[in-house]
Amino acid sequence: QVPLVESGGGLVQAGGSLRLSCAASGSRLGITGVGWDRQVPGRSRELVARITTGDDTTYADLVKGRFTMSRDSAKNTVYLQMNSLKPEDTAVYYCYLRRFGREYWGQGTQVTVSS
């Protein structure tokens, strides 16, 4: 297992901002993808953002222009800056890592956006 520790979730009003962080322990070797997913109870987990080996960042259409993913490779940490939050962004957000072909998710952090 590659432990992924998320932080930064919480309660925010619509239009507000939050920044999520995810620290990965272990070597940086073999990492071919990092990102964020989210899940609402009763629904499938969905991709929010991904950075792959080509350094291209992919965003879900619903968050484009509002969310920005970044990473600090030296710290093995990725971030998700979420601006202009909407009530429909309410979900548990999971950090994602692909290392040597295996996929890992963190324990999740709750983001709640009130209207």
N, CA, C and O atoms as CSV, one atom per row, in Angstrom:
chain,resi,resn,atom,element,x,y,z
A,1,GLN,N,N,0.827,-1.190,0.000
A,1,GLN,CA,C,0.000,0.000,0.000
A,1,GLN,C,C,0.866,1.246,0.000
A,1,GLN,O,O,1.916,1.297,0.640
A,2,VAL,N,N,0.406,2.236,-0.724
A,2,VAL,CA,C,1.053,3.534,-0.717
A,2,VAL,C,C,0.129,4.479,0.010
A,2,VAL,O,O,-0.868,4.916,-0.563
A,3,PRO,N,N,0.423,4.807,1.243
A,3,PRO,CA,C,-0.464,5.685,1.996
A,3,PRO,C,C,-0.600,7.050,1.343
A,3,PRO,O,O,0.384,7.682,0.959
A,4,LEU,N,N,-1.814,7.472,1.233
A,4,LEU,CA,C,-2.131,8.800,0.725
A,4,LEU,C,C,-2.920,9.499,1.815
A,4,LEU,O,O,-3.940,8.985,2.274
A,5,VAL,N,N,-2.463,10.642,2.222
A,5,VAL,CA,C,-3.117,11.371,3.299
A,5,VAL,C,C,-3.649,12.684,2.761
A,5,VAL,O,O,-2.888,13.569,2.370
A,6,GLU,N,N,-4.973,12.795,2.749
A,6,GLU,CA,C,-5.619,14.014,2.265
A,6,GLU,C,C,-5.914,14.950,3.425
A,6,GLU,O,O,-6.058,14.524,4.570
A,7,SER,N,N,-6.000,16.218,3.107
A,7,SER,CA,C,-6.420,17.218,4.082
A,7,SER,C,C,-7.009,18.405,3.344
A,7,SER,O,O,-6.812,18.562,2.139
A,8,GLY,N,N,-7.734,19.242,4.079
A,8,GLY,CA,C,-8.229,20.478,3.509
A,8,GLY,C,C,-9.707,20.518,3.232
A,8,GLY,O,O,-10.220,21.556,2.815
A,9,GLY,N,N,-10.412,19.428,3.447
A,9,GLY,CA,C,-11.853,19.464,3.230
A,9,GLY,C,C,-12.550,20.276,4.305
A,9,GLY,O,O,-11.928,20.728,5.267
A,10,GLY,N,N,-13.849,20.453,4.126
A,10,GLY,CA,C,-14.608,21.202,5.118
A,10,GLY,C,C,-15.899,21.731,4.558
A,10,GLY,O,O,-16.366,21.303,3.502
A,11,LEU,N,N,-16.467,22.670,5.281
A,11,LEU,CA,C,-17.729,23.292,4.919
A,11,LEU,C,C,-17.463,24.705,4.412
A,11,LEU,O,O,-16.741,25.477,5.043
A,12,VAL,N,N,-18.052,25.031,3.273
A,12,VAL,CA,C,-17.862,26.355,2.692
A,12,VAL,C,C,-19.161,26.780,2.034
A,12,VAL,O,O,-19.949,25.946,1.590
A,13,GLN,N,N,-19.374,28.070,1.977
A,13,GLN,CA,C,-20.559,28.585,1.297
A,13,GLN,C,C,-20.354,28.579,-0.207
A,13,GLN,O,O,-19.225,28.632,-0.693
A,14,ALA,N,N,-21.456,28.515,-0.936
A,14,ALA,CA,C,-21.382,28.577,-2.392
A,14,ALA,C,C,-20.631,29.839,-2.821
A,14,ALA,O,O,-20.839,30.922,-2.276
A,15,GLY,N,N,-19.761,29.670,-3.805
A,15,GLY,CA,C,-18.933,30.768,-4.265
A,15,GLY,C,C,-17.587,30.848,-3.576
A,15,GLY,O,O,-16.706,31.594,-4.004
A,16,GLY,N,N,-17.428,30.084,-2.514
A,16,GLY,CA,C,-16.181,30.094,-1.766
A,16,GLY,C,C,-15.124,29.182,-2.364
A,16,GLY,O,O,-15.304,28.603,-3.436
A,17,SER,N,N,-14.018,29.071,-1.644
A,17,SER,CA,C,-12.878,28.294,-2.120
A,17,SER,C,C,-12.367,27.366,-1.032
A,17,SER,O,O,-12.507,27.632,0.161
A,18,LEU,N,N,-11.774,26.276,-1.475
A,18,LEU,CA,C,-11.078,25.351,-0.603
A,18,LEU,C,C,-9.858,24.826,-1.341
A,18,LEU,O,O,-9.838,24.771,-2.570
A,19,ARG,N,N,-8.857,24.447,-0.592
A,19,ARG,CA,C,-7.672,23.842,-1.180
A,19,ARG,C,C,-7.429,22.490,-0.504
A,19,ARG,O,O,-7.236,22.414,0.710
A,20,LEU,N,N,-7.443,21.450,-1.294
A,20,LEU,CA,C,-7.154,20.117,-0.796
A,20,LEU,C,C,-5.684,19.780,-1.029
A,20,LEU,O,O,-5.083,20.196,-2.020
A,21,SER,N,N,-5.126,19.025,-0.102
A,21,SER,CA,C,-3.747,18.560,-0.234
A,21,SER,C,C,-3.716,17.055,-0.080
A,21,SER,O,O,-4.550,16.465,0.606
A,22,CYS,N,N,-2.746,16.447,-0.728
A,22,CYS,CA,C,-2.576,15.004,-0.615
A,22,CYS,C,C,-1.088,14.694,-0.605
A,22,CYS,O,O,-0.371,14.981,-1.563
A,23,ALA,N,N,-0.642,14.111,0.483
A,23,ALA,CA,C,0.756,13.733,0.613
A,23,ALA,C,C,0.887,12.220,0.457
A,23,ALA,O,O,0.184,11.448,1.110
A,24,ALA,N,N,1.791,11.819,-0.411
A,24,ALA,CA,C,2.039,10.396,-0.645
A,24,ALA,C,C,3.375,9.999,-0.032
A,24,ALA,O,O,4.383,10.681,-0.215
A,25,SER,N,N,3.371,8.911,0.681
A,25,SER,CA,C,4.624,8.422,1.232
A,25,SER,C,C,5.240,7.421,0.266
A,25,SER,O,O,4.549,6.874,-0.593
A,26,GLY,N,N,6.517,7.186,0.405
A,26,GLY,CA,C,7.188,6.242,-0.458
A,26,GLY,C,C,7.932,6.920,-1.590
A,26,GLY,O,O,7.964,8.146,-1.697
A,27,SER,N,N,8.531,6.086,-2.434
A,27,SER,CA,C,9.354,6.588,-3.527
A,27,SER,C,C,8.513,7.243,-4.615
A,27,SER,O,O,7.336,6.929,-4.790
A,28,ARG,N,N,9.145,8.161,-5.340
A,28,ARG,CA,C,8.491,8.773,-6.501
A,28,ARG,C,C,8.651,7.908,-7.745
A,28,ARG,O,O,8.063,8.200,-8.786
A,29,LEU,N,N,9.441,6.849,-7.641
A,29,LEU,CA,C,9.651,5.972,-8.790
A,29,LEU,C,C,8.362,5.278,-9.200
A,29,LEU,O,O,7.574,4.864,-8.350
A,30,GLY,N,N,8.155,5.154,-10.487
A,30,GLY,CA,C,7.029,4.384,-10.998
A,30,GLY,C,C,5.705,5.086,-11.011
A,30,GLY,O,O,4.696,4.499,-11.400
A,31,ILE,N,N,5.683,6.332,-10.594
A,31,ILE,CA,C,4.417,7.065,-10.570
A,31,ILE,C,C,4.078,7.535,-11.976
A,31,ILE,O,O,4.847,8.274,-12.591
A,32,THR,N,N,2.938,7.109,-12.482
A,32,THR,CA,C,2.516,7.475,-13.829
A,32,THR,C,C,1.194,8.235,-13.852
A,32,THR,O,O,0.690,8.568,-14.924
A,33,GLY,N,N,0.641,8.506,-12.701
A,33,GLY,CA,C,-0.587,9.279,-12.672
A,33,GLY,C,C,-0.920,9.715,-11.266
A,33,GLY,O,O,-0.777,8.944,-10.316
A,34,VAL,N,N,-1.363,10.941,-11.131
A,34,VAL,CA,C,-1.853,11.458,-9.854
A,34,VAL,C,C,-3.102,12.266,-10.140
A,34,VAL,O,O,-3.297,12.760,-11.250
A,35,GLY,N,N,-3.944,12.397,-9.132
A,35,GLY,CA,C,-5.141,13.186,-9.381
A,35,GLY,C,C,-6.130,13.147,-8.238
A,35,GLY,O,O,-5.811,12.763,-7.112
A,36,TRP,N,N,-7.326,13.551,-8.563
A,36,TRP,CA,C,-8.418,13.605,-7.598
A,36,TRP,C,C,-9.683,13.041,-8.221
A,36,TRP,O,O,-9.974,13.271,-9.395
A,37,ASP,N,N,-10.433,12.292,-7.408
A,37,ASP,CA,C,-11.759,11.814,-7.765
A,37,ASP,C,C,-12.723,12.278,-6.679
A,37,ASP,O,O,-12.297,12.748,-5.624
A,38,ARG,N,N,-14.007,12.148,-6.934
A,38,ARG,CA,C,-14.988,12.468,-5.906
A,38,ARG,C,C,-16.169,11.519,-6.026
A,38,ARG,O,O,-16.419,10.922,-7.074
A,39,GLN,N,N,-16.878,11.402,-4.925
A,39,GLN,CA,C,-18.016,10.492,-4.906
A,39,GLN,C,C,-19.113,11.033,-4.006
A,39,GLN,O,O,-18.870,11.467,-2.880
A,40,VAL,N,N,-20.317,10.995,-4.533
A,40,VAL,CA,C,-21.517,11.343,-3.788
A,40,VAL,C,C,-22.199,10.035,-3.411
A,40,VAL,O,O,-22.245,9.116,-4.229
A,41,PRO,N,N,-22.731,9.924,-2.191
A,41,PRO,CA,C,-23.418,8.681,-1.795
A,41,PRO,C,C,-24.465,8.258,-2.814
A,41,PRO,O,O,-25.289,9.064,-3.245
A,42,GLY,N,N,-24.425,6.987,-3.194
A,42,GLY,CA,C,-25.384,6.459,-4.149
A,42,GLY,C,C,-24.984,6.622,-5.597
A,42,GLY,O,O,-25.683,6.170,-6.504
A,43,ARG,N,N,-23.832,7.283,-5.808
A,43,ARG,CA,C,-23.364,7.479,-7.176
A,43,ARG,C,C,-21.957,6.928,-7.324
A,43,ARG,O,O,-21.254,6.722,-6.335
A,44,SER,N,N,-21.547,6.690,-8.575
A,44,SER,CA,C,-20.215,6.170,-8.839
A,44,SER,C,C,-19.166,7.253,-8.594
A,44,SER,O,O,-19.437,8.450,-8.693
A,45,ARG,N,N,-17.960,6.789,-8.270
A,45,ARG,CA,C,-16.856,7.721,-8.120
A,45,ARG,C,C,-16.529,8.304,-9.488
A,45,ARG,O,O,-16.535,7.586,-10.488
A,46,GLU,N,N,-16.246,9.597,-9.537
A,46,GLU,CA,C,-15.974,10.249,-10.809
A,46,GLU,C,C,-14.650,10.996,-10.763
A,46,GLU,O,O,-14.221,11.494,-9.722
A,47,LEU,N,N,-14.020,11.054,-11.926
A,47,LEU,CA,C,-12.753,11.765,-12.053
A,47,LEU,C,C,-12.980,13.257,-11.933
A,47,LEU,O,O,-13.921,13.803,-12.509
A,48,VAL,N,N,-12.112,13.911,-11.184
A,48,VAL,CA,C,-12.129,15.367,-11.089
A,48,VAL,C,C,-10.956,15.942,-11.873
A,48,VAL,O,O,-11.135,16.849,-12.685
A,49,ALA,N,N,-9.761,15.420,-11.634
A,49,ALA,CA,C,-8.568,15.924,-12.312
A,49,ALA,C,C,-7.502,14.836,-12.331
A,49,ALA,O,O,-7.425,14.000,-11.432
A,50,ARG,N,N,-6.677,14.868,-13.387
A,50,ARG,CA,C,-5.589,13.906,-13.533
A,50,ARG,C,C,-4.374,14.576,-14.148
A,50,ARG,O,O,-4.495,15.397,-15.058
A,51,ILE,N,N,-3.209,14.219,-13.646
A,51,ILE,CA,C,-1.948,14.528,-14.308
A,51,ILE,C,C,-1.296,13.196,-14.606
A,51,ILE,O,O,-1.129,12.366,-13.713
A,52,THR,N,N,-0.926,12.988,-15.868
A,52,THR,CA,C,-0.290,11.745,-16.254
A,52,THR,C,C,1.171,11.987,-16.591
A,52,THR,O,O,1.684,13.086,-16.380
A,53,THR,N,N,1.840,10.979,-17.110
A,53,THR,CA,C,3.275,11.074,-17.345
A,53,THR,C,C,3.619,12.161,-18.352
A,53,THR,O,O,4.744,12.661,-18.360
A,54,GLY,N,N,2.670,12.533,-19.198
A,54,GLY,CA,C,2.932,13.594,-20.157
A,54,GLY,C,C,2.792,14.980,-19.571
A,54,GLY,O,O,2.955,15.980,-20.270
A,55,ASP,N,N,2.485,15.040,-18.269
A,55,ASP,CA,C,2.311,16.316,-17.567
A,55,ASP,C,C,1.089,17.093,-18.043
A,55,ASP,O,O,0.914,18.257,-17.680
A,56,ASP,N,N,0.248,16.464,-18.847
A,56,ASP,CA,C,-1.003,17.119,-19.213
A,56,ASP,C,C,-2.011,16.929,-18.091
A,56,ASP,O,O,-2.107,15.852,-17.501
A,57,THR,N,N,-2.746,17.966,-17.809
A,57,THR,CA,C,-3.774,17.902,-16.771
A,57,THR,C,C,-5.141,17.823,-17.432
A,57,THR,O,O,-5.479,18.633,-18.296
A,58,THR,N,N,-5.909,16.845,-17.015
A,58,THR,CA,C,-7.268,16.666,-17.513
A,58,THR,C,C,-8.246,16.995,-16.399
A,58,THR,O,O,-8.054,16.583,-15.255
A,59,TYR,N,N,-9.286,17.733,-16.730
A,59,TYR,CA,C,-10.317,18.083,-15.758
A,59,TYR,C,C,-11.673,17.595,-16.243
A,59,TYR,O,O,-11.953,17.563,-17.441
A,60,ALA,N,N,-12.501,17.219,-15.285
A,60,ALA,CA,C,-13.891,16.936,-15.620
A,60,ALA,C,C,-14.543,18.217,-16.119
A,60,ALA,O,O,-14.228,19.307,-15.642
A,61,ASP,N,N,-15.441,18.085,-17.067
A,61,ASP,CA,C,-16.099,19.264,-17.636
A,61,ASP,C,C,-16.768,20.107,-16.557
A,61,ASP,O,O,-16.788,21.335,-16.649
A,62,LEU,N,N,-17.312,19.459,-15.546
A,62,LEU,CA,C,-18.065,20.186,-14.519
A,62,LEU,C,C,-17.184,21.088,-13.663
A,62,LEU,O,O,-17.695,21.985,-12.993
A,63,VAL,N,N,-15.861,20.867,-13.670
A,63,VAL,CA,C,-14.995,21.667,-12.807
A,63,VAL,C,C,-14.022,22.543,-13.599
A,63,VAL,O,O,-13.288,23.337,-13.011
A,64,LYS,N,N,-14.011,22.410,-14.909
A,64,LYS,CA,C,-13.082,23.198,-15.724
A,64,LYS,C,C,-13.281,24.682,-15.491
A,64,LYS,O,O,-14.406,25.180,-15.463
A,65,GLY,N,N,-12.173,25.373,-15.326
A,65,GLY,CA,C,-12.227,26.809,-15.108
A,65,GLY,C,C,-12.427,27.205,-13.664
A,65,GLY,O,O,-12.284,28.375,-13.310
A,66,ARG,N,N,-12.760,26.226,-12.816
A,66,ARG,CA,C,-12.969,26.526,-11.394
A,66,ARG,C,C,-11.944,25.805,-10.510
A,66,ARG,O,O,-11.523,26.339,-9.484
A,67,PHE,N,N,-11.554,24.615,-10.901
A,67,PHE,CA,C,-10.608,23.825,-10.114
A,67,PHE,C,C,-9.258,23.812,-10.822
A,67,PHE,O,O,-9.186,23.776,-12.050
A,68,THR,N,N,-8.198,23.842,-10.031
A,68,THR,CA,C,-6.845,23.763,-10.576
A,68,THR,C,C,-6.042,22.769,-9.757
A,68,THR,O,O,-5.962,22.868,-8.532
A,69,MET,N,N,-5.458,21.824,-10.444
A,69,MET,CA,C,-4.610,20.839,-9.790
A,69,MET,C,C,-3.146,21.193,-9.999
A,69,MET,O,O,-2.735,21.614,-11.080
A,70,SER,N,N,-2.377,21.012,-8.946
A,70,SER,CA,C,-0.943,21.243,-9.061
A,70,SER,C,C,-0.217,20.197,-8.223
A,70,SER,O,O,-0.832,19.467,-7.445
A,71,ARG,N,N,1.075,20.139,-8.392
A,71,ARG,CA,C,1.845,19.164,-7.616
A,71,ARG,C,C,3.221,19.691,-7.299
A,71,ARG,O,O,3.794,20.503,-8.026
A,72,ASP,N,N,3.730,19.203,-6.190
A,72,ASP,CA,C,5.088,19.491,-5.779
A,72,ASP,C,C,5.793,18.141,-5.705
A,72,ASP,O,O,5.686,17.426,-4.709
A,73,SER,N,N,6.509,17.805,-6.765
A,73,SER,CA,C,7.125,16.482,-6.850
A,73,SER,C,C,8.152,16.260,-5.749
A,73,SER,O,O,8.301,15.148,-5.241
A,74,ALA,N,N,8.849,17.314,-5.388
A,74,ALA,CA,C,9.877,17.179,-4.350
A,74,ALA,C,C,9.252,16.765,-3.022
A,74,ALA,O,O,9.881,16.076,-2.219
A,75,LYS,N,N,8.020,17.189,-2.799
A,75,LYS,CA,C,7.323,16.872,-1.556
A,75,LYS,C,C,6.356,15.701,-1.698
A,75,LYS,O,O,5.693,15.313,-0.736
A,76,ASN,N,N,6.281,15.134,-2.922
A,76,ASN,CA,C,5.312,14.060,-3.157
A,76,ASN,C,C,3.910,14.483,-2.756
A,76,ASN,O,O,3.165,13.714,-2.148
A,77,THR,N,N,3.565,15.698,-3.098
A,77,THR,CA,C,2.279,16.260,-2.684
A,77,THR,C,C,1.549,16.831,-3.896
A,77,THR,O,O,2.153,17.463,-4.763
A,78,VAL,N,N,0.249,16.599,-3.939
A,78,VAL,CA,C,-0.583,17.210,-4.968
A,78,VAL,C,C,-1.655,18.047,-4.294
A,78,VAL,O,O,-2.036,17.798,-3.150
A,79,TYR,N,N,-2.126,19.031,-5.015
A,79,TYR,CA,C,-3.096,19.972,-4.474
A,79,TYR,C,C,-4.269,20.099,-5.442
A,79,TYR,O,O,-4.136,19.873,-6.644
A,80,LEU,N,N,-5.400,20.461,-4.892
A,80,LEU,CA,C,-6.564,20.782,-5.710
A,80,LEU,C,C,-7.148,22.086,-5.176
A,80,LEU,O,O,-7.762,22.125,-4.110
A,81,GLN,N,N,-6.943,23.139,-5.937
A,81,GLN,CA,C,-7.527,24.441,-5.591
A,81,GLN,C,C,-8.913,24.504,-6.193
A,81,GLN,O,O,-9.070,24.398,-7.409
A,82,MET,N,N,-9.910,24.675,-5.360
A,82,MET,CA,C,-11.304,24.687,-5.804
A,82,MET,C,C,-11.894,26.070,-5.549
A,82,MET,O,O,-12.029,26.496,-4.403
A,83,ASN,N,N,-12.237,26.753,-6.615
A,83,ASN,CA,C,-12.819,28.084,-6.522
A,83,ASN,C,C,-14.256,28.067,-7.042
A,83,ASN,O,O,-14.673,27.125,-7.716
A,84,SER,N,N,-14.984,29.095,-6.725
A,84,SER,CA,C,-16.373,29.223,-7.183
A,84,SER,C,C,-17.155,27.944,-6.917
A,84,SER,O,O,-17.845,27.424,-7.795
A,85,LEU,N,N,-17.036,27.457,-5.712
A,85,LEU,CA,C,-17.665,26.185,-5.375
A,85,LEU,C,C,-19.184,26.281,-5.437
A,85,LEU,O,O,-19.778,27.313,-5.124
A,86,LYS,N,N,-19.790,25.173,-5.851
A,86,LYS,CA,C,-21.231,25.076,-5.986
A,86,LYS,C,C,-21.749,23.956,-5.076
A,86,LYS,O,O,-21.000,23.036,-4.747
A,87,PRO,N,N,-23.008,24.024,-4.672
A,87,PRO,CA,C,-23.560,22.943,-3.844
A,87,PRO,C,C,-23.376,21.567,-4.493
A,87,PRO,O,O,-23.191,20.576,-3.787
A,88,GLU,N,N,-23.423,21.495,-5.799
A,88,GLU,CA,C,-23.265,20.207,-6.479
A,88,GLU,C,C,-21.833,19.678,-6.438
A,88,GLU,O,O,-21.577,18.553,-6.867
A,89,ASP,N,N,-20.902,20.477,-5.926
A,89,ASP,CA,C,-19.534,19.985,-5.721
A,89,ASP,C,C,-19.412,19.207,-4.408
A,89,ASP,O,O,-18.370,18.613,-4.130
A,90,THR,N,N,-20.458,19.211,-3.620
A,90,THR,CA,C,-20.444,18.483,-2.353
A,90,THR,C,C,-20.218,16.996,-2.604
A,90,THR,O,O,-20.965,16.360,-3.347
A,91,ALA,N,N,-19.192,16.456,-1.982
A,91,ALA,CA,C,-18.815,15.055,-2.194
A,91,ALA,C,C,-17.652,14.715,-1.272
A,91,ALA,O,O,-17.078,15.587,-0.620
A,92,VAL,N,N,-17.324,13.450,-1.234
A,92,VAL,CA,C,-16.064,13.035,-0.629
A,92,VAL,C,C,-15.017,13.028,-1.739
A,92,VAL,O,O,-15.207,12.402,-2.781
A,93,TYR,N,N,-13.935,13.717,-1.509
A,93,TYR,CA,C,-12.876,13.843,-2.501
A,93,TYR,C,C,-11.730,12.892,-2.128
A,93,TYR,O,O,-11.274,12.845,-0.985
A,94,TYR,N,N,-11.294,12.148,-3.132
A,94,TYR,CA,C,-10.240,11.136,-2.932
A,94,TYR,C,C,-9.014,11.495,-3.762
A,94,TYR,O,O,-9.110,11.836,-4.941
A,95,CYS,N,N,-7.887,11.407,-3.121
A,95,CYS,CA,C,-6.623,11.528,-3.831
A,95,CYS,C,C,-6.358,10.222,-4.573
A,95,CYS,O,O,-6.703,9.144,-4.088
A,96,TYR,N,N,-5.752,10.322,-5.738
A,96,TYR,CA,C,-5.500,9.152,-6.597
A,96,TYR,C,C,-4.031,9.109,-6.969
A,96,TYR,O,O,-3.391,10.135,-7.203
A,97,LEU,N,N,-3.510,7.872,-7.017
A,97,LEU,CA,C,-2.124,7.674,-7.424
A,97,LEU,C,C,-2.028,6.376,-8.215
A,97,LEU,O,O,-2.618,5.365,-7.834
A,98,ARG,N,N,-1.294,6.405,-9.300
A,98,ARG,CA,C,-0.977,5.182,-10.032
A,98,ARG,C,C,0.532,4.996,-10.011
A,98,ARG,O,O,1.284,5.846,-10.488
A,99,ARG,N,N,0.958,3.879,-9.455
A,99,ARG,CA,C,2.380,3.617,-9.274
A,99,ARG,C,C,2.662,2.188,-9.712
A,99,ARG,O,O,2.046,1.245,-9.215
A,100,PHE,N,N,3.577,2.035,-10.627
A,100,PHE,CA,C,3.923,0.724,-11.198
A,100,PHE,C,C,2.657,-0.023,-11.629
A,100,PHE,O,O,2.534,-1.231,-11.429
A,101,GLY,N,N,1.734,0.712,-12.216
A,101,GLY,CA,C,0.535,0.106,-12.762
A,101,GLY,C,C,-0.579,-0.146,-11.761
A,101,GLY,O,O,-1.688,-0.506,-12.155
A,102,ARG,N,N,-0.313,0.032,-10.497
A,102,ARG,CA,C,-1.353,-0.169,-9.486
A,102,ARG,C,C,-1.978,1.174,-9.122
A,102,ARG,O,O,-1.312,2.209,-9.093
A,103,GLU,N,N,-3.272,1.120,-8.846
A,103,GLU,CA,C,-4.002,2.332,-8.490
A,103,GLU,C,C,-4.286,2.363,-6.994
A,103,GLU,O,O,-4.586,1.341,-6.377
A,104,TYR,N,N,-4.184,3.556,-6.432
A,104,TYR,CA,C,-4.418,3.745,-5.008
A,104,TYR,C,C,-5.294,4.985,-4.819
A,104,TYR,O,O,-5.216,5.950,-5.580
A,105,TRP,N,N,-6.120,4.926,-3.789
A,105,TRP,CA,C,-6.918,6.079,-3.387
A,105,TRP,C,C,-6.722,6.318,-1.897
A,105,TRP,O,O,-6.506,5.380,-1.130
A,106,GLY,N,N,-6.799,7.577,-1.497
A,106,GLY,CA,C,-6.720,7.905,-0.093
A,106,GLY,C,C,-8.025,7.608,0.620
A,106,GLY,O,O,-8.949,7.035,0.041
A,107,GLN,N,N,-8.090,8.004,1.878
A,107,GLN,CA,C,-9.273,7.698,2.684
A,107,GLN,C,C,-10.429,8.646,2.394
A,107,GLN,O,O,-11.566,8.382,2.784
A,108,GLY,N,N,-10.145,9.722,1.727
A,108,GLY,CA,C,-11.185,10.677,1.356
A,108,GLY,C,C,-11.317,11.812,2.342
A,108,GLY,O,O,-11.057,11.651,3.534
A,109,THR,N,N,-11.722,12.960,1.839
A,109,THR,CA,C,-11.998,14.125,2.679
A,109,THR,C,C,-13.310,14.746,2.222
A,109,THR,O,O,-13.543,14.931,1.028
A,110,GLN,N,N,-14.152,15.060,3.178
A,110,GLN,CA,C,-15.492,15.573,2.866
A,110,GLN,C,C,-15.434,17.060,2.514
A,110,GLN,O,O,-14.834,17.866,3.225
A,111,VAL,N,N,-16.063,17.387,1.416
A,111,VAL,CA,C,-16.259,18.778,1.021
A,111,VAL,C,C,-17.759,19.023,0.959
A,111,VAL,O,O,-18.479,18.331,0.239
A,112,THR,N,N,-18.224,20.005,1.710
A,112,THR,CA,C,-19.637,20.339,1.740
A,112,THR,C,C,-19.797,21.806,1.377
A,112,THR,O,O,-19.204,22.680,2.010
A,113,VAL,N,N,-20.597,22.070,0.358
A,113,VAL,CA,C,-20.840,23.431,-0.103
A,113,VAL,C,C,-22.297,23.771,0.171
A,113,VAL,O,O,-23.206,23.141,-0.368
A,114,SER,N,N,-22.504,24.758,1.003
A,114,SER,CA,C,-23.868,25.156,1.359
A,114,SER,C,C,-24.369,26.243,0.423
A,114,SER,O,O,-23.601,27.070,-0.069
A,115,SER,N,N,-25.664,26.220,0.194
A,115,SER,CA,C,-26.251,27.211,-0.721
A,115,SER,C,C,-26.642,28.482,0.018
A,115,SER,O,O,-27.150,29.421,-0.595
